[in-house]
Amino acid sequence: MNFVIGDRVRAKHGSMVSNQRHYENIHGIILKDYGDGDFKVNFGVYDDFCISGEYLIKEQDDENLSTL
């Protein structure tokens, strides 16, 4: 899946180690594309996290859901 800066994402369930599982339950915003499949995602005020795109799921906006 192609991600772009500004996409709302969350981590796939079961993809994180135990001390990072909270990322599976919250939404983040992609801040930076490193160009090698890794992304910098902000999951909160000061919670920036580098994660591989293979562990991310793109969240749809409410606007997109209403047009389906």
C-alpha positions as CSV (number, residue, x, y, z in Angstrom):
1,M,0.0,0.0,0.0
2,N,1.2,3.5,-0.8
3,F,1.4,5.9,2.1
4,V,1.9,9.7,1.8
5,I,2.7,12.3,4.3
6,G,-0.5,13.3,6.2
7,D,-2.2,9.8,6.0
8,R,-3.9,8.6,9.2
9,V,-2.6,5.2,10.1
10,R,-2.4,2.7,13.0
11,A,-0.1,-0.3,13.5
12,K,-1.4,-3.7,12.6
13,H,-2.7,-5.9,15.5
14,G,0.0,-8.4,16.5
15,S,2.8,-6.6,14.8
16,M,4.3,-4.8,17.8
17,V,6.3,-6.1,20.7
18,S,4.6,-6.0,24.1
19,N,5.9,-2.6,25.2
20,Q,4.7,-1.0,21.9
21,R,1.2,-2.6,21.6
22,H,-0.5,0.7,22.5
23,Y,0.4,1.8,18.9
24,E,-2.1,-0.8,17.7
25,N,-5.0,1.0,19.4
26,I,-4.3,4.6,18.5
27,H,-4.2,6.6,15.3
28,G,-1.2,8.4,14.1
29,I,-0.3,10.8,11.2
30,I,2.6,10.1,8.9
31,L,5.1,13.0,9.2
32,K,8.0,11.8,7.0
33,D,8.7,9.2,4.4
34,Y,12.3,8.0,4.6
35,G,12.1,6.5,1.1
36,D,13.1,3.0,2.1
37,G,9.7,1.7,3.3
38,D,10.0,3.3,6.8
39,F,7.9,6.2,8.0
40,K,8.0,8.6,10.9
41,V,4.5,8.6,12.5
42,N,3.2,10.9,15.2
43,F,0.9,9.0,17.6
44,G,0.5,11.9,20.0
45,V,1.9,15.3,21.1
46,Y,5.5,14.2,21.5
47,D,5.2,10.5,20.5
48,D,7.0,10.2,17.1
49,F,7.8,6.7,16.1
50,C,9.7,5.2,13.2
51,I,8.0,2.2,11.7
52,S,8.1,0.1,8.6
53,G,5.2,0.5,6.2
54,E,4.5,-3.2,6.2
55,Y,3.2,-2.8,9.8
56,L,0.8,0.1,9.0
57,I,-2.8,0.2,8.1
58,K,-4.3,3.3,6.5
59,E,-7.4,4.6,8.2
60,Q,-10.2,6.1,6.0
61,D,-11.5,9.5,6.7
62,D,-15.2,9.9,7.6
63,E,-15.7,11.9,4.4
64,N,-14.5,8.9,2.3
65,L,-16.8,6.5,4.2
66,S,-19.9,8.7,3.6
67,T,-19.3,8.6,-0.2
68,L,-19.3,4.7,-0.4
